[in-house]
Amino acid sequence: MNITDVRVRKIDKEGKMKAVVSITIDNEFVVHDIKVIEGDRGLFIAMPSRKSADGEFRDIAHPINTQTREQVQNIVIEAYEKVENVEE
């Protein structure tokens, strides 16, 4: 799997959510609405989710294993940090 494009939309409002990101995989598949969140231990991503009937949020799309999740997270956060550094 290769992430071939990353598009970052910064959130200017105060709060923990810093950006919403779309990634393209292998120039063939897009995942929208990945959130970049500022947590107690730094930045992390939250995959697109939907609130279910029982009030819980469930991911709509997500990596199957830890290695792939780390790969996606590293690429997304690196792209966010580039955008953040350009605007400073």
C-alpha positions as CSV (number, residue, x, y, z in Angstrom):
1,M,0.0,0.0,0.0
2,N,1.3,3.4,-1.0
3,I,-0.2,6.7,0.1
4,T,0.1,8.7,-3.0
5,D,-1.6,12.0,-2.0
6,V,-2.4,13.7,1.3
7,R,-4.6,16.8,1.5
8,V,-4.7,18.7,4.8
9,R,-7.5,21.2,5.8
10,K,-6.4,23.0,8.9
11,I,-9.0,23.8,11.6
12,D,-8.6,27.4,12.8
13,K,-11.0,27.1,15.8
14,E,-9.5,26.5,19.2
15,G,-9.8,23.0,20.4
16,K,-8.1,19.6,20.2
17,M,-8.9,18.9,16.5
18,K,-6.2,20.5,14.4
19,A,-7.0,19.4,10.9
20,V,-9.1,17.1,8.7
21,V,-7.2,15.1,6.1
22,S,-7.9,13.1,3.0
23,I,-5.5,10.4,1.8
24,T,-5.3,8.7,-1.6
25,I,-4.0,5.1,-1.7
26,D,-2.2,3.8,-4.8
27,N,-3.8,6.6,-6.9
28,E,-7.0,4.6,-6.7
29,F,-8.8,4.9,-3.4
30,V,-9.5,7.9,-1.2
31,V,-10.3,8.1,2.5
32,H,-11.8,11.4,3.7
33,D,-12.3,12.9,7.1
34,I,-9.2,11.6,9.0
35,K,-8.9,13.9,12.0
36,V,-5.6,15.2,13.4
37,I,-6.1,15.5,17.2
38,E,-3.8,17.1,19.8
39,G,-3.8,14.7,22.8
40,D,-2.0,14.7,26.1
41,R,0.9,12.8,24.5
42,G,1.1,14.7,21.2
43,L,-0.6,14.5,17.8
44,F,-2.6,11.4,16.7
45,I,-5.1,10.5,14.1
46,A,-8.8,9.5,14.4
47,M,-10.2,7.6,11.5
48,P,-13.6,8.6,9.9
49,S,-16.4,7.4,12.2
50,R,-20.2,7.5,12.5
51,K,-22.4,7.6,15.6
52,S,-24.3,4.3,16.0
53,A,-27.8,3.9,17.4
54,D,-26.4,3.0,20.8
55,G,-24.5,6.4,20.9
56,E,-21.0,4.9,20.4
57,F,-18.8,6.0,17.6
58,R,-17.6,3.3,15.2
59,D,-14.9,3.7,12.5
60,I,-16.2,3.7,8.9
61,A,-12.7,2.9,7.5
62,H,-9.6,1.9,9.4
63,P,-6.3,0.0,9.0
64,I,-6.5,-3.7,9.9
65,N,-3.1,-3.9,11.7
66,T,-0.9,-1.8,13.8
67,Q,1.9,-1.5,11.2
68,T,-0.5,0.0,8.6
69,R,-2.1,2.3,11.2
70,E,1.4,3.6,12.2
71,Q,2.3,4.1,8.6
72,V,-0.9,6.1,7.9
73,Q,-0.5,8.1,11.1
74,N,3.1,9.0,10.4
75,I,2.4,10.2,6.9
76,V,-0.7,12.2,7.9
77,I,1.0,13.9,10.9
78,E,4.1,14.7,8.8
79,A,1.9,16.3,6.1
80,Y,0.1,18.3,8.8
81,E,3.3,19.5,10.4
82,K,4.6,20.7,6.9
83,V,1.4,22.8,6.5
84,E,1.6,24.1,10.1
85,N,5.3,25.1,9.6
86,V,4.6,26.9,6.3
87,E,1.9,29.0,7.9
88,E,4.0,30.1,10.9
